[in-house]
Amino acid sequence: MATVDECRQALHDLAARMDANADKVRKQVDLERTLACRITDLGTAFHGRLTGGRLVELADGDDPKAKIALSTTSDDLISLVRGELDVPKALASRQMSINANPFDLLKLRKML
């Protein structure tokens, strides 16, 4: 099981990669949404905002009003950020879940 600090670092790494590729990401999908990432095995969460192809304002804690909510385990989050976890398979096997409106899910699919 990964630690809270490892999960936080993984999300910051993801944000840095998205920032470096913001123009490409924005061309694929330009969302302006709040995001919550809930780590089920650690009982913790992080939140931020997707905007302009970037993941910004990452902070500890849940955002119950987030428009997009990802729930997964700490190890699966680490694998996801490293590119080792196939998102469609993880969703199909219920290793992770994404709660969002259907239109946002279609846009997110382009990123995944």
N, C-alpha and C positions, 0 to 999 in steps of 0.2 A: 504494500500500500504506500503510495506517495504521500508526502507531507503537504500541509497547507502552503508552506513556503515554496515547495516544488511546483505546486499547481499555480500559485501566483506568478512564479517566474515563467512558467510555460505560457500563461496568458500574455505576459509582457513580451515574450519572444514572438508570439503570434502577432501582437500589435505592431512590433517593430518590422516584421516581414510584410505585413499589410501596408504599413507606412511607406516602406521602400518600393512597394509595387502599387501604390494608391491609384496611379493613372490607369494601369491595366485592370485593377479590381473594379474601379469606378466604371470603366467601359463595359464590364461584364454585368455588374449590378450596382446601382447607386441607391442605397437604402439610407434613410434617416430614421433609425429606430433605436430604442433603448434595448439593452440586452442584459439578461441575467444568466449566469453559469452556476448551476447548483451541483455541488459535489456530494453525492448521496452517501458515500461511505465515511466521509469526514464530518458530515453535518454542517457544512459551511457553504458559503456562496460568494460570488464576486459579481460586480455589475459594471456596466460601461455603456458606451453608445457607439453605434455604427453610423458613420457619416463620411461622405465623400470618399468612400473606399478605404476608410481607416477605422480602426478600433481605438477609441479615445476615452479619456476619463475613467480608466479602470480603477476600481476601488473595492475594498473588502465589504462584504455584506450583500444581502439579497435586495432585489428591487421587485417587490410583489406586483408592481404595475408595469413591469417590463413588457414590451410588445413581442419580444422574442425571448424564450426561455429554453436553455439547454440543460438537461439533467443527465449526469453520467457519474461514473466512479473516478477516483483520482488517477488510477493507473490508465483508464481508458482516455481520460483527458490528455495525459502525457503522450500516449500513443497517437491520439488524434493530432495533436500539435506537431509531433515529429513526422507525421505522414505515414505512420505504420498501421493505422486503423482505417479500414475502408468504411467510409461514412454510410453508404447505402446498406452494406451488410450489417453494420452496427445498429442502424435504425431497425432493420428487419428482424434482427435477433434480440432487440430490446436492450442492447448494451447501453444505448443512449436514446434519449427522446428529445424532440424539439417541438415546443409549443409555440405556434405562431399562426397568424391568419393564413388562409390558403394562398393568397396572392404573394405574401412575403415568402412562404415556403417555395413557391415557384422561382422567385428571384434568388433565394438562397441556394437552390439547387445548382444554379450556374456557378456559384462560388465553390461548391463542394465537388 
